Amino acid sequence: MKKRHTFVCWNCEETYTLMREFIAGQVLNVACPFCGEEGIVDLAPYSQATEIIYRQTAAQESSVPGVELPDILSTQPKGR
């Protein structure tokens, strides 16, 4: 499921949001809409999955694996 996440650019330090779907432990490639520089976000530190419970009705519950991410994800230059 895609969610809106907030990123801060490693180059110009502007904050921006993108709709992204990702899996714990992967590396994201993102481009800053302000300066155009590409950066990466390493999700390995956040790879410990948690269980998110969605309550549909009082009688039904469903849970899916999720990842606890910070409110703002920092990017790094590619190649570092």
C-alpha positions, 0 to 999 in steps of 0.5 A: 500500500502506498503512503505519503512519506516526508523526506529531507534532501541531503543537498539543499535540505528542503523537506518534501513528501512523496507517495511511496510503497516500500519494504523494510530493509530496502534502499529507496532512490528519491529525487528532490523536487527542489534541486533535482539531486538524487539521493538514497534512503536506507531502510535497513535500520527500520527493518524490524517489522511490527504488527499493525492492527486494523479494526474493521468491526467489533467482531473482526480484526485484521493485522498486517506486518508494518514498519515503524518509520520516523516522521522525516526520512533523511536522504544521503548522496548516491555512492556513499 
